Amino acid sequence: MIRFAGSIHLTSHQGQDPILKCIVDLWAKHRVIVKDLFSYEKDCLEHEVNDSAIFNAIQVLQRELNVSLATAKEAARNIQLETEREMHGLYKEILGRTGTYSPEARYVRALVESLAGNVFYSSTAERNAMPLLA
């Protein structure tokens, strides 16, 4: 969708670039971590009200690391920041290899811009603020 919206056309060879694939994997990881950071309280409330299952990275970190909620959220934020650092390093590799205006570089910039939008959306979405409004 990002490639379509940005009119970014990658050849099959460009699309198979291991660095680009790694960036896309990091992009997906970042989206999940950010969404789960901001939706955790809503997920917990839904569990209490509807006895629904909770599928959230914060809960997984809390259980797997046997830590407090605050520590699990801190770990998730650290994962978010490390993911951003990794993406930046890989983006610099793409720039050095293909140039600033290559389809690959434009695609990575579009991915990064979408992450900024995801952070803003996740932090302000009414569905995530719902527990605070009750």
DSSP file (Angstrom, degrees, kcal/mol; ACC not computed):
  #  RESIDUE AA STRUCTURE BP1 BP2  ACC     N-H-->O    O-->H-N    N-H-->O    O-->H-N    TCO  KAPPA ALPHA  PHI   PSI    X-CA   Y-CA   Z-CA
    1    1 A M     >        0   0    0      0, 0.0     4,-3.1     0, 0.0     5,-0.2   0.000 360.0 360.0 360.0 -41.6    0.0    0.0    0.0
    2    2 A I  H  >  +     0   0    0      1,-0.2     4,-2.1     2,-0.2     6,-0.2   0.908 360.0  49.0 -63.9 -41.3    2.8    2.4    0.8
    3    3 A R  H  4>S+     0   0    0      2,-0.2     5,-3.0     1,-0.2     4,-0.2   0.912 113.8  46.9 -64.7 -40.6    4.5    1.7   -2.5
    4    4 A F  H >45S+     0   0    0      3,-0.2     3,-1.5     1,-0.2    -2,-0.2   0.950 112.9  47.8 -64.6 -49.5    1.2    2.3   -4.3
    5    5 A A  H 3<5S+     0   0    0     -4,-3.1    -1,-0.2     1,-0.3    -2,-0.2   0.835 116.8  43.6 -62.8 -33.1    0.3    5.5   -2.5
    6    6 A G  T 3<5S-     0   0    0     -4,-2.1    -1,-0.3    -5,-0.2    -2,-0.2   0.338 108.2-122.5 -93.5   7.4    3.8    6.9   -3.1
    7    7 A S  T < 5 +     0   0    0     -3,-1.5     2,-0.6    -4,-0.2    -3,-0.2   0.908  55.5 160.5  49.5  46.0    4.0    5.8   -6.7
    8    8 A I      < -     0   0    0     -5,-3.0     2,-0.6    -6,-0.2    -1,-0.2  -0.881  22.2-166.5-102.1 118.3    7.1    3.8   -5.8
    9    9 A H        -     0   0    0     -2,-0.6     2,-0.4    -3,-0.1    95,-0.1  -0.915   4.8-174.1-112.1 114.6    7.9    1.1   -8.4
   10   10 A L        -     0   0    0     -2,-0.6     2,-0.0    93,-0.1    -2,-0.0  -0.868  22.4-127.7-105.3 138.9   10.5   -1.5   -7.4
   11   11 A T     >  -     0   0    0     -2,-0.4     4,-2.7     1,-0.1     5,-0.2  -0.340  33.7-105.0 -70.3 165.7   11.7   -4.1   -9.8
   12   12 A S  H  > S+     0   0    0      1,-0.2     4,-1.0     2,-0.2    -1,-0.1   0.874 124.8  53.0 -62.0 -34.4   11.5   -7.7   -8.6
   13   13 A H  H >4 S+     0   0    0      2,-0.2     3,-0.6     1,-0.2     4,-0.2   0.932 110.3  46.1 -64.8 -45.7   15.3   -7.5   -8.1
   14   14 A Q  H >4 S+     0   0    0      1,-0.2     3,-1.5     2,-0.2    -2,-0.2   0.902 110.0  54.6 -62.7 -40.9   15.0   -4.4   -6.0
   15   15 A G  H 3< S+     0   0    0     -4,-2.7    -1,-0.2     1,-0.3    -2,-0.2   0.717 105.0  54.1 -66.7 -21.0   12.2   -5.9   -4.0
   16   16 A Q  T << S+     0   0    0     -4,-1.0    -1,-0.3    -3,-0.6    -2,-0.2   0.392  74.7 131.8 -93.5   2.7   14.3   -8.9   -3.1
   17   17 A D    <>  -     0   0    0     -3,-1.5     4,-2.7    -4,-0.2     5,-0.2  -0.365  56.6-141.1 -56.8 123.3   17.1   -6.8   -1.7
   18   18 A P  H  > S+     0   0    0      0, 0.0     4,-2.1     0, 0.0    -1,-0.2   0.853 100.7  51.0 -59.2 -35.7   18.0   -8.3    1.7
   19   19 A I  H  > S+     0   0    0      2,-0.2     4,-2.3     1,-0.2     5,-0.1   0.928 111.5  47.3 -67.7 -43.3   18.6   -4.9    3.3
   20   20 A L  H  > S+     0   0    0      1,-0.2     4,-2.2     2,-0.2    -1,-0.2   0.908 111.5  50.9 -63.8 -41.5   15.2   -3.6    2.1
   21   21 A K  H  X S+     0   0    0     -4,-2.7     4,-2.2     1,-0.2    -1,-0.2   0.892 109.4  51.3 -62.9 -38.9   13.5   -6.8    3.3
   22   22 A C  H  X S+     0   0    0     -4,-2.1     4,-2.5    -5,-0.2    -2,-0.2   0.901 108.4  51.6 -64.3 -41.2   15.1   -6.3    6.7
   23   23 A I  H  X S+     0   0    0     -4,-2.3     4,-2.5     2,-0.2    -2,-0.2   0.908 109.1  50.3 -62.3 -41.8   13.9   -2.8    6.8
   24   24 A V  H  X S+     0   0    0     -4,-2.2     4,-2.2     2,-0.2    -1,-0.2   0.899 110.2  50.3 -64.6 -39.9   10.3   -4.0    6.1
   25   25 A D  H  X S+     0   0    0     -4,-2.2     4,-2.2     2,-0.2    -2,-0.2   0.914 111.9  47.6 -62.6 -42.5   10.6   -6.6    8.8
   26   26 A L  H  X S+     0   0    0     -4,-2.5     4,-2.6     2,-0.2    -2,-0.2   0.884 108.8  55.3 -65.1 -38.3   11.7   -3.9   11.3
   27   27 A W  H  X S+     0   0    0     -4,-2.5     4,-2.2     2,-0.2    -2,-0.2   0.924 109.0  46.8 -58.6 -46.3    8.9   -1.6   10.1
   28   28 A A  H  X S+     0   0    0     -4,-2.2     4,-2.0     2,-0.2    -2,-0.2   0.911 111.7  50.8 -64.1 -42.7    6.4   -4.3   10.9
   29   29 A K  H  X S+     0   0    0     -4,-2.2     4,-2.4     1,-0.2    -2,-0.2   0.919 110.2  50.2 -60.3 -44.9    8.0   -5.0   14.3
   30   30 A H  H  X S+     0   0    0     -4,-2.6     4,-2.6     1,-0.2     5,-0.3   0.915 108.4  52.5 -60.7 -45.4    7.8   -1.2   15.1
   31   31 A R  H  X S+     0   0    0     -4,-2.2     4,-2.4     1,-0.2    -1,-0.2   0.915 111.5  46.1 -59.1 -44.1    4.2   -1.0   14.2
   32   32 A V  H  X S+     0   0    0     -4,-2.0     4,-2.7     2,-0.2    25,-0.2   0.937 113.0  48.5 -66.0 -46.9    3.2   -3.9   16.5
   33   33 A I  H  X S+     0   0    0     -4,-2.4     4,-2.2     1,-0.2    -2,-0.2   0.932 114.4  45.5 -60.5 -46.8    5.2   -2.6   19.4
   34   34 A V  H  X S+     0   0    0     -4,-2.6     4,-1.9     2,-0.2    -1,-0.2   0.933 113.4  49.1 -64.3 -46.3    3.8    1.0   19.2
   35   35 A K  H  X S+     0   0    0     -4,-2.4     4,-1.5    -5,-0.3    -1,-0.2   0.933 113.8  46.6 -58.4 -45.6    0.3   -0.2   18.7
   36   36 A D  H  X S+     0   0    0     -4,-2.7     4,-0.9     1,-0.2    -1,-0.2   0.836 106.8  57.9 -69.8 -32.3    0.6   -2.5   21.7
   37   37 A L  H  < S+     0   0    0     -4,-2.2     3,-0.3    -5,-0.2     4,-0.3   0.929 115.4  36.1 -59.0 -44.4    2.2    0.1   23.9
   38   38 A F  H  < S+     0   0    0     -4,-1.9     4,-0.2     1,-0.2    -2,-0.2   0.647 119.5  47.3 -88.3 -14.8   -0.8    2.4   23.4
   39   39 A S  H  X S+     0   0    0     -4,-1.5     4,-2.7    -5,-0.2     5,-0.2   0.424  80.7  98.4-104.8   1.4   -3.6   -0.2   23.4
   40   40 A Y  H  X S+     0   0    0     -4,-0.9     4,-2.5    -3,-0.3     5,-0.2   0.925  84.7  46.2 -57.8 -49.7   -2.5   -2.2   26.5
   41   41 A E  H  > S+     0   0    0     -4,-0.3     4,-2.5     1,-0.2    -1,-0.2   0.901 113.4  50.0 -62.0 -40.7   -5.0   -0.6   28.9
   42   42 A K  H  > S+     0   0    0     -4,-0.2     4,-2.6     1,-0.2    -1,-0.2   0.920 110.4  50.5 -62.1 -43.3   -7.8   -0.9   26.4
   43   43 A D  H  X S+     0   0    0     -4,-2.7     4,-2.0     1,-0.2    -2,-0.2   0.896 110.8  49.0 -62.2 -40.4   -7.0   -4.6   25.9
   44   44 A C  H  X S+     0   0    0     -4,-2.5     4,-2.3     2,-0.2    -1,-0.2   0.911 111.4  49.0 -65.8 -42.7   -7.0   -5.2   29.7
   45   45 A L  H  X S+     0   0    0     -4,-2.5     4,-2.7     1,-0.2     5,-0.3   0.914 110.1  51.2 -63.4 -42.5  -10.3   -3.4   30.1
   46   46 A E  H  X S+     0   0    0     -4,-2.6     4,-2.9     1,-0.2     6,-0.7   0.892 109.5  51.3 -61.3 -38.7  -11.8   -5.4   27.3
   47   47 A H  H  X S+     0   0    0     -4,-2.0     4,-1.6     4,-0.2    -2,-0.2   0.920 112.0  46.4 -62.9 -44.6  -10.5   -8.6   29.0
   48   48 A E  H  < S+     0   0    0     -4,-2.3    -2,-0.2     2,-0.2    -1,-0.2   0.910 120.4  37.8 -64.7 -43.0  -12.2   -7.5   32.3
   49   49 A V  H  < S+     0   0    0     -4,-2.7    -2,-0.2    -5,-0.2    -3,-0.2   0.912 133.7  21.2 -77.1 -44.3  -15.5   -6.6   30.8
   50   50 A N  H  < S-     0   0    0     -4,-2.9    -3,-0.2    -5,-0.3    -2,-0.2   0.396  94.3-124.3-108.8   1.2  -15.8   -9.3   28.1
   51   51 A D     <  +     0   0    0     -4,-1.6    -4,-0.2    -5,-0.3     2,-0.2   0.860  57.3 159.2  53.9  37.4  -13.5  -12.0   29.4
   52   52 A S        -     0   0    0     -6,-0.7    -1,-0.2    -9,-0.1     2,-0.1  -0.486  45.8 -96.9 -87.2 160.0  -11.7  -11.8   26.1
   53   53 A A        -     0   0    0     -2,-0.2     2,-0.6    -3,-0.1    -1,-0.1  -0.437  32.0-132.0 -73.4 149.5   -8.2  -13.0   25.5
   54   54 A I        +     0   0    0     -2,-0.1     2,-0.5     2,-0.1    -1,-0.0  -0.923  23.4 178.7-105.5 122.7   -5.3  -10.5   25.6
   55   55 A F        +     0   0    0     -2,-0.6     2,-0.3     4,-0.0     3,-0.1  -0.880  30.2 135.1-120.5  95.8   -2.9  -10.6   22.7
   56   56 A N     >  -     0   0    0     -2,-0.5     4,-2.0     1,-0.1     3,-0.3  -0.998  58.1-133.5-149.0 136.1   -0.4   -7.8   23.4
   57   57 A A  H  > S+     0   0    0     -2,-0.3     4,-2.8     1,-0.2     5,-0.2   0.817 107.2  58.9 -60.7 -31.7    3.4   -7.5   23.3
   58   58 A I  H  > S+     0   0    0      2,-0.2     4,-2.6     1,-0.2    -1,-0.2   0.930 106.5  47.0 -64.8 -44.3    3.4   -5.7   26.6
   59   59 A Q  H  > S+     0   0    0     -3,-0.3     4,-2.5     2,-0.2     5,-0.2   0.909 112.0  51.0 -62.5 -42.1    1.7   -8.7   28.3
   60   60 A V  H  X S+     0   0    0     -4,-2.0     4,-3.1     1,-0.2     5,-0.3   0.939 111.9  46.5 -61.7 -47.2    4.1  -11.1   26.6
   61   61 A L  H  X S+     0   0    0     -4,-2.8     4,-2.4     1,-0.2     5,-0.2   0.914 111.9  51.7 -61.1 -42.6    7.2   -9.1   27.8
   62   62 A Q  H  X>S+     0   0    0     -4,-2.6     5,-1.6    -5,-0.2     4,-0.6   0.920 117.2  38.2 -61.7 -44.5    5.8   -8.9   31.3
   63   63 A R  H  <5S+     0   0    0     -4,-2.5    -2,-0.2     3,-0.2    -1,-0.2   0.934 118.7  46.0 -73.1 -46.9    5.2  -12.6   31.5
   64   64 A E  H  <5S+     0   0    0     -4,-3.1    -2,-0.2    -5,-0.2    -3,-0.2   0.864 122.0  36.2 -67.9 -36.3    8.3  -13.8   29.7
   65   65 A L  H  <5S-     0   0    0     -4,-2.4    -1,-0.2    -5,-0.3    -2,-0.2   0.542 102.1-132.5 -92.1  -7.7   10.7  -11.5   31.5
   66   66 A N  T  <5 +     0   0    0     -4,-0.6     2,-0.2    -5,-0.2    -3,-0.2   0.957  59.7 135.4  53.5  55.9    8.8  -11.8   34.8
   67   67 A V      < -     0   0    0     -5,-1.6    -1,-0.2    -6,-0.2    -2,-0.1  -0.768  58.8 -85.9-128.1 170.5    8.8   -8.1   35.3
   68   68 A S     >  -     0   0    0     -2,-0.2     4,-2.4    -3,-0.1     5,-0.2  -0.222  42.6-106.3 -70.1 165.7    6.4   -5.3   36.4
   69   69 A L  H  > S+     0   0    0      1,-0.2     4,-2.6     2,-0.2     5,-0.2   0.916 121.5  52.8 -59.3 -44.3    4.1   -3.6   33.9
   70   70 A A  H  > S+     0   0    0      1,-0.2     4,-2.1     2,-0.2    -1,-0.2   0.901 110.7  46.9 -60.4 -41.2    6.2   -0.5   34.0
   71   71 A T  H  > S+     0   0    0      2,-0.2     4,-2.5     1,-0.2    -1,-0.2   0.882 110.6  52.2 -69.3 -37.8    9.4   -2.5   33.2
   72   72 A A  H  X S+     0   0    0     -4,-2.4     4,-2.2     2,-0.2    -2,-0.2   0.909 110.9  47.6 -63.8 -41.4    7.6   -4.3   30.4
   73   73 A K  H  X S+     0   0    0     -4,-2.6     4,-2.4     2,-0.2    -2,-0.2   0.890 111.0  51.3 -66.6 -38.4    6.5   -1.0   28.9
   74   74 A E  H  X S+     0   0    0     -4,-2.1     4,-2.3    -5,-0.2    -2,-0.2   0.908 109.2  50.7 -63.4 -41.2   10.1    0.3   29.2
   75   75 A A  H  X S+     0   0    0     -4,-2.5     4,-2.2     2,-0.2    -2,-0.2   0.905 109.9  50.6 -62.2 -41.3   11.4   -2.8   27.5
   76   76 A A  H  X S+     0   0    0     -4,-2.2     4,-2.5     2,-0.2    -2,-0.2   0.907 109.6  49.8 -64.1 -41.5    8.9   -2.2   24.7
   77   77 A R  H  X S+     0   0    0     -4,-2.4     4,-2.6     2,-0.2    -1,-0.2   0.892 109.9  51.5 -64.0 -38.0   10.0    1.4   24.3
   78   78 A N  H  X S+     0   0    0     -4,-2.3     4,-2.6     2,-0.2    -2,-0.2   0.892 109.0  50.3 -64.9 -38.8   13.6    0.3   24.2
   79   79 A I  H  X S+     0   0    0     -4,-2.2     4,-2.5     2,-0.2    -2,-0.2   0.921 110.1  51.5 -62.6 -43.3   12.7   -2.2   21.4
   80   80 A Q  H  X S+     0   0    0     -4,-2.5     4,-2.0     2,-0.2    -2,-0.2   0.944 112.8  44.2 -57.7 -49.8   11.0    0.7   19.6
   81   81 A L  H  X S+     0   0    0     -4,-2.6     4,-2.3     1,-0.2    -2,-0.2   0.895 113.3  50.1 -65.6 -40.5   14.0    2.9   19.8
   82   82 A E  H  X S+     0   0    0     -4,-2.6     4,-2.6     1,-0.2    -1,-0.2   0.889 109.1  52.8 -65.3 -38.0   16.5    0.1   18.9
   83   83 A T  H  X S+     0   0    0     -4,-2.5     4,-2.5    -5,-0.2    -1,-0.2   0.909 108.9  49.7 -62.0 -42.2   14.3   -0.7   15.9
   84   84 A E  H  X S+     0   0    0     -4,-2.0     4,-2.3     2,-0.2    -2,-0.2   0.898 110.6  50.0 -63.9 -40.8   14.4    2.9   14.8
   85   85 A R  H  X S+     0   0    0     -4,-2.3     4,-2.3     2,-0.2    -2,-0.2   0.921 111.2  48.8 -63.3 -43.6   18.2    3.0   15.1
   86   86 A E  H  X S+     0   0    0     -4,-2.6     4,-2.3     1,-0.2     5,-0.2   0.922 111.2  49.7 -62.3 -43.9   18.5   -0.2   13.1
   87   87 A M  H  X S+     0   0    0     -4,-2.5     4,-2.6     1,-0.2    -1,-0.2   0.907 109.6  51.8 -61.9 -41.1   16.3    1.2   10.4
   88   88 A H  H  X S+     0   0    0     -4,-2.3     4,-2.2     2,-0.2    -1,-0.2   0.923 109.8  49.0 -62.1 -44.4   18.3    4.4   10.3
   89   89 A G  H  X S+     0   0    0     -4,-2.3     4,-1.5     1,-0.2    -1,-0.2   0.911 113.7  45.8 -62.0 -42.4   21.6    2.4    9.8
   90   90 A L  H  X S+     0   0    0     -4,-2.3     4,-2.3     2,-0.2    -1,-0.2   0.862 109.2  55.9 -69.4 -35.2   20.1    0.3    7.1
   91   91 A Y  H  X S+     0   0    0     -4,-2.6     4,-2.8     1,-0.2    -2,-0.2   0.912 104.9  52.6 -61.5 -42.5   18.6    3.4    5.4
   92   92 A K  H  X S+     0   0    0     -4,-2.2     4,-2.4     1,-0.2    -1,-0.2   0.878 108.0  51.7 -61.8 -36.7   22.1    5.0    5.3
   93   93 A E  H  X S+     0   0    0     -4,-1.5     4,-1.8     2,-0.2    -2,-0.2   0.928 109.9  48.6 -63.7 -44.1   23.3    1.8    3.6
   94   94 A I  H  X>S+     0   0    0     -4,-2.3     4,-3.1     1,-0.2     5,-0.5   0.930 111.9  49.6 -60.3 -45.8   20.6    2.1    1.0
   95   95 A L  H  X5S+     0   0    0     -4,-2.8     4,-2.0     1,-0.2    -2,-0.2   0.921 110.8  49.5 -59.7 -45.0   21.4    5.7    0.4
   96   96 A G  H  <5S+     0   0    0     -4,-2.4    -1,-0.2     1,-0.2    -2,-0.2   0.830 119.2  38.0 -64.0 -32.1   25.1    5.0    0.0
   97   97 A R  H  <5S+     0   0    0     -4,-1.8    -2,-0.2    -5,-0.2    -1,-0.2   0.827 132.9  18.5 -89.0 -34.5   24.4    2.2   -2.5
   98   98 A T  H  <5S-     0   0    0     -4,-3.1    -3,-0.2    -5,-0.2    -2,-0.2   0.624 101.6-115.7-117.8 -16.5   21.5    3.6   -4.5
   99   99 A G    ><< -     0   0    0     -4,-2.0     3,-1.0    -5,-0.5     6,-0.3  -0.136  35.6 -72.5  96.1 163.4   21.4    7.4   -4.0
  100  100 A T  T 3  S+     0   0    0      1,-0.2    -1,-0.1     5,-0.1    -5,-0.1   0.805 126.4  41.1 -65.7 -34.3   18.9    9.7   -2.4
  101  101 A Y  T 3  S+     0   0    0     -3,-0.1    -1,-0.2     4,-0.1    -2,-0.1   0.237  83.1 123.4-105.7  13.6   16.2    9.6   -5.1
  102  102 A S  S <> S-     0   0    0     -3,-1.0     4,-2.5     1,-0.1     5,-0.2  -0.318  74.8-113.1 -68.8 157.1   16.3    5.9   -5.9
  103  103 A P  H  > S+     0   0    0      0, 0.0     4,-2.3     0, 0.0     5,-0.2   0.882 118.4  54.2 -57.7 -37.1   13.0    3.9   -5.6
  104  104 A E  H  > S+     0   0    0      2,-0.2     4,-2.3     1,-0.2     5,-0.2   0.935 109.9  45.2 -63.2 -46.1   14.5    2.0   -2.7
  105  105 A A  H  > S+     0   0    0     -6,-0.3     4,-2.4     1,-0.2    -1,-0.2   0.904 113.4  50.1 -65.6 -41.3   15.4    5.2   -0.8
  106  106 A R  H  X S+     0   0    0     -4,-2.5     4,-2.2     1,-0.2    -1,-0.2   0.889 110.2  51.4 -63.0 -38.7   12.0    6.7   -1.5
  107  107 A Y  H  X S+     0   0    0     -4,-2.3     4,-2.3    -5,-0.2    -2,-0.2   0.925 109.8  48.3 -64.6 -45.2   10.3    3.5   -0.2
  108  108 A V  H  X S+     0   0    0     -4,-2.3     4,-2.6     1,-0.2     5,-0.2   0.920 110.8  51.2 -63.3 -42.8   12.3    3.5    3.0
  109  109 A R  H  X S+     0   0    0     -4,-2.4     4,-2.7     1,-0.2    -1,-0.2   0.910 109.9  50.3 -60.1 -40.7   11.5    7.2    3.6
  110  110 A A  H  X S+     0   0    0     -4,-2.2     4,-2.0     2,-0.2    -1,-0.2   0.896 109.9  50.6 -64.6 -39.2    7.8    6.4    3.1
  111  111 A L  H  X S+     0   0    0     -4,-2.3     4,-1.6     2,-0.2    -2,-0.2   0.935 111.7  47.5 -61.7 -45.8    8.0    3.5    5.5
  112  112 A V  H  X S+     0   0    0     -4,-2.6     4,-1.8     1,-0.2    -2,-0.2   0.909 110.6  51.7 -64.0 -42.4    9.6    5.8    8.1
  113  113 A E  H  X S+     0   0    0     -4,-2.7     4,-1.9     1,-0.2    -1,-0.2   0.883 107.1  53.5 -61.9 -37.4    7.0    8.5    7.6
  114  114 A S  H  X S+     0   0    0     -4,-2.0     4,-2.1     1,-0.2    -1,-0.2   0.847 105.1  55.2 -67.1 -31.4    4.3    6.0    8.1
  115  115 A L  H  X S+     0   0    0     -4,-1.6     4,-2.4     2,-0.2    -1,-0.2   0.900 105.1  51.9 -66.8 -39.8    5.8    4.9   11.4
  116  116 A A  H  X S+     0   0    0     -4,-1.8     4,-2.1     1,-0.2    -2,-0.2   0.920 111.2  48.1 -61.2 -42.2    5.7    8.5   12.6
  117  117 A G  H  X S+     0   0    0     -4,-1.9     4,-3.0     1,-0.2    -2,-0.2   0.873 109.1  53.7 -63.9 -37.6    2.0    8.6   11.7
  118  118 A N  H  X S+     0   0    0     -4,-2.1     4,-3.0     2,-0.2     5,-0.2   0.897 107.7  49.9 -65.3 -40.7    1.5    5.3   13.5
  119  119 A V  H  X S+     0   0    0     -4,-2.4     4,-2.0     2,-0.2    -2,-0.2   0.950 114.7  44.3 -61.9 -48.3    3.0    6.7   16.7
  120  120 A F  H  X S+     0   0    0     -4,-2.1     4,-1.1     2,-0.2    -2,-0.2   0.937 116.4  46.2 -62.3 -47.0    0.8    9.8   16.5
  121  121 A Y  H >X S+     0   0    0     -4,-3.0     4,-2.1     1,-0.2     3,-0.8   0.942 112.9  49.0 -61.7 -48.2   -2.3    7.8   15.6
  122  122 A S  H 3< S+     0   0    0     -4,-3.0    -1,-0.2     1,-0.2    -2,-0.2   0.848 112.2  49.0 -62.2 -34.0   -1.8    5.1   18.3
  123  123 A S  H 3< S+     0   0    0     -4,-2.0    -1,-0.2    -5,-0.2    -2,-0.2   0.680 122.9  30.9 -80.5 -16.4   -1.2    7.7   21.0
  124  124 A T  H << S+     0   0    0     -4,-1.1    -2,-0.2    -3,-0.8    -1,-0.2   0.502  83.5 124.2-118.9  -7.0   -4.3    9.8   20.1
  125  125 A A    >X  -     0   0    0     -4,-2.1     4,-1.5    -5,-0.2     3,-0.9  -0.303  60.5-135.3 -61.8 135.4   -6.8    7.2   18.8
  126  126 A E  H 3> S+     0   0    0      1,-0.3     4,-1.2     2,-0.2    -1,-0.1   0.860 103.7  62.1 -59.1 -36.3  -10.1    7.3   20.7
  127  127 A R  H 34 S+     0   0    0      1,-0.2    -1,-0.3     2,-0.2    -2,-0.1   0.833 108.3  42.7 -62.0 -30.6  -10.1    3.5   20.8
  128  128 A N  H <4 S+     0   0    0     -3,-0.9    -1,-0.2     1,-0.2    -2,-0.2   0.743 113.5  51.2 -85.3 -24.0   -6.9    3.6   22.9
  129  129 A A  H >X S+     0   0    0     -4,-1.5     3,-1.6     1,-0.2     4,-1.1   0.572  81.2 100.9 -85.4  -9.7   -8.0    6.5   25.1
  130  130 A M  H >X S+     0   0    0     -4,-1.2     4,-1.0     1,-0.3     3,-0.9   0.844  77.3  52.6 -46.8 -47.5  -11.3    4.7   25.9
  131  131 A P  H 34 S+     0   0    0      0, 0.0    -1,-0.3     0, 0.0     3,-0.3   0.827 108.3  52.9 -61.3 -28.0  -10.2    3.5   29.3
  132  132 A L  H <4 S+     0   0    0     -3,-1.6    -2,-0.2     1,-0.2    -3,-0.1   0.739 105.9  53.5 -77.2 -22.0   -9.2    7.0   30.2
  133  133 A L  H <<        0   0    0     -4,-1.1    -1,-0.2    -3,-0.9    -3,-0.1   0.652 360.0 360.0 -86.3 -16.7  -12.7    8.3   29.2
  134  134 A A     <        0   0    0     -4,-1.0    -1,-0.2    -3,-0.3    -2,-0.1   0.479 360.0 360.0 -74.5 360.0  -14.6    5.9   31.5
